[in-house]
Amino acid sequence: MSDEQSNETKPVEQKPSEVAVEELPNTRALQDEFTRDMIKSTKETEKGYYTLESKTGVYEMLFPTGGEIDGIGYTRDGDNGESFLVGLLYDDKAEAQLSIQYTKNLLNDETGIEYAKEFLTNNIGEEMKFDRIDGKEKVTYVAPFTKKNGVLYGYGAYIHPKEGWGGLEIIYTGSCMDDPKSCGPEEEEFKKRAYKLISSVEFLNKNEVKK
């Protein structure tokens, strides 16, 4: 097969803004005007997921095709900070909420990291025991939580680059009016989905996160 023929059979990668609305894939993420503005390509990065590009230009991460960003609640301070909420709807009809908060102005020394974890704990409203996961170019602190009333449960994480300032707070939350173990998806699948998003975070340019 020639290169020309091969190229004709490959899915075309295009930014959603380069495609007419009526020609976009019929996914929740791309059909929402605000959300698609933060999606890197109309082509799925892997089945069920696009790649989200932060408007700060500092990081990117996987984003479920059934995700929709709350554009009204989105806030940004140049490349110094960004925060938004995402409503997630999976193919099996399971729902979850994703909270993202990036800040550049935090030194990732022992004091700064403890502050970030304390801030995350206060946001969730209960004590959390964090596991540390060391990656090649980033460090992740992640912990599960379950509110005492059993209505909210999920995972909280703080992720920072090994070099430079700043980091990303992620809270992945499910909701249920019963015991979390009785809600869909199964507990292990819920954890898998949370960790998939948390572990997918990549910091794009170390110079962007240096003070």
C-alpha positions in Angstrom: 0.0 0.0 0.0 1.4 3.4 -0.9 1.8 6.2 1.6 -0.9 8.1 -0.2 -3.4 5.2 0.0 -2.5 4.6 3.7 -3.1 8.3 4.6 -6.6 8.1 3.0 -7.6 5.3 5.3 -6.4 6.9 8.6 -8.8 8.8 10.7 -8.3 12.5 10.2 -7.3 14.5 13.3 -8.9 18.0 13.4 -9.6 20.5 16.0 -13.3 20.7 16.7 -13.3 24.4 15.8 -12.1 23.5 12.3 -15.2 21.2 11.7 -18.7 22.4 10.9 -21.0 21.7 13.8 -23.3 19.4 11.8 -20.2 17.3 10.9 -18.9 16.8 14.4 -19.2 13.4 16.1 -22.4 13.1 18.0 -20.8 13.0 21.4 -21.8 15.0 24.4 -18.4 16.6 24.6 -18.3 17.8 21.0 -21.9 18.8 20.8 -21.5 21.3 23.7 -20.0 24.6 22.4 -17.9 25.5 25.4 -16.6 21.9 26.0 -15.4 21.3 22.4 -13.3 24.5 22.6 -11.1 22.7 25.1 -10.9 19.4 23.1 -7.7 18.8 21.2 -9.0 16.7 18.3 -12.3 15.3 17.0 -10.4 11.9 16.9 -10.7 9.9 20.1 -7.3 9.5 21.9 -8.6 6.1 22.9 -12.0 4.5 22.9 -14.4 6.7 24.9 -11.9 9.5 25.6 -10.7 12.7 23.9 -7.8 14.8 25.1 -8.6 18.0 26.9 -6.2 21.0 26.5 -6.1 23.5 29.4 -6.7 27.1 28.3 -3.6 27.9 30.4 -1.5 25.9 28.0 0.2 24.2 31.0 -1.4 20.7 31.1 -3.6 18.2 29.2 -5.5 15.1 30.2 -8.0 12.5 29.0 -11.6 13.6 28.8 -14.6 11.2 28.5 -16.6 11.7 25.3 -19.7 11.9 27.6 -18.2 14.9 29.5 -19.6 18.4 29.5 -17.9 21.4 31.1 -19.9 24.0 33.0 -18.9 27.0 30.9 -20.7 29.5 33.2 -18.7 28.4 36.2 -15.4 28.3 34.4 -12.8 30.7 35.7 -9.2 31.5 34.5 -6.4 33.9 35.5 -4.2 33.9 32.4 -1.8 31.0 32.8 -1.7 31.4 36.6 -4.9 29.5 37.4 -8.0 27.7 36.1 -11.0 26.0 37.6 -14.1 24.3 36.3 -16.6 21.5 36.9 -17.5 18.7 34.5 -20.6 16.5 34.4 -19.8 13.0 33.2 -22.1 10.5 31.6 -20.7 7.2 30.6 -22.1 4.7 28.1 -23.5 2.5 30.9 -25.5 5.6 32.1 -23.3 6.0 35.2 -22.8 9.6 36.2 -20.0 11.4 38.0 -18.7 14.9 38.5 -15.1 16.1 38.0 -13.7 19.2 39.6 -10.5 20.7 38.2 -8.5 23.4 39.9 -5.0 24.4 38.6 -2.8 26.9 40.4 0.6 28.1 39.3 1.6 30.0 42.4 2.5 27.2 44.7 6.0 25.9 45.5 6.1 22.1 45.5 8.4 21.8 48.5 7.3 19.9 51.6 5.4 22.9 52.9 3.6 23.6 49.6 2.6 20.0 49.1 1.2 19.8 52.6 -0.7 23.0 52.0 -2.2 21.6 48.8 -3.3 18.4 50.5 -4.8 20.3 53.4 -6.6 22.6 50.9 -8.0 19.5 49.1 -9.0 17.9 52.3 -10.9 21.0 53.4 -12.6 21.2 50.0 -13.9 17.6 50.5 -14.6 18.1 54.2 -13.1 15.0 55.8 -9.7 13.5 56.7 -7.9 11.7 53.8 -5.0 9.4 53.7 -3.0 10.0 50.6 -1.0 7.5 48.5 2.0 9.0 46.7 2.6 7.9 43.1 5.9 8.9 41.5 5.9 9.2 37.7 8.6 10.1 35.3 7.9 13.8 35.3 5.2 14.3 37.9 4.1 13.3 41.4 0.5 12.4 42.3 -1.1 12.3 45.8 -4.4 10.5 45.7 -6.9 9.4 48.4 -10.5 8.0 48.5 -13.3 9.6 50.4 -16.8 8.8 51.5 -19.0 11.4 53.2 -20.6 10.2 56.4 -24.1 10.6 54.9 -23.1 8.2 52.1 -24.4 10.5 49.4 -21.1 11.5 48.0 -18.0 9.4 47.4 -15.0 9.5 45.2 -11.2 10.3 44.9 -9.2 13.5 45.4 -5.8 14.1 44.0 -3.0 16.7 43.9 -0.7 16.4 40.9 2.4 18.4 40.4 5.4 18.4 38.0 8.8 17.2 39.5 10.3 20.5 38.3 8.7 23.9 38.6 5.8 25.5 40.4 2.1 24.8 40.5 -0.1 21.8 40.4 -3.5 20.4 39.7 -6.3 19.5 42.2 -8.8 16.9 40.9 -11.9 15.7 42.7 -13.8 12.8 41.1 -17.2 12.3 42.7 -20.0 9.9 42.4 -23.4 10.3 44.1 -25.9 7.8 45.5 -28.8 7.9 47.9 -27.8 4.5 49.2 -24.6 2.8 50.3 -21.9 3.5 47.6 -21.2 -0.2 47.2 -24.8 -0.7 45.9 -24.5 2.0 43.3 -23.3 1.7 39.7 -20.8 1.2 38.5 -19.1 -1.4 40.7 -16.6 0.0 43.2 -13.6 -1.3 41.3 -14.9 0.1 38.0 -15.5 3.5 39.7 -12.0 3.5 41.0 -10.6 2.6 37.6 -12.4 5.5 35.9 -11.2 7.9 38.5 -7.6 6.8 38.4 -7.7 6.8 34.6 -8.4 10.5 34.5 -6.1 11.4 37.4 -3.1 9.4 36.0 -3.6 10.9 32.5 -2.5 14.4 33.5 0.5 15.6 31.6 2.3 18.9 32.1 3.2 20.2 28.7 6.1 22.6 29.2 8.2 22.8 32.4 9.0 26.4 31.7 5.3 27.2 32.0 5.1 26.1 35.6 8.3 27.7 36.8 8.0 30.9 38.8 
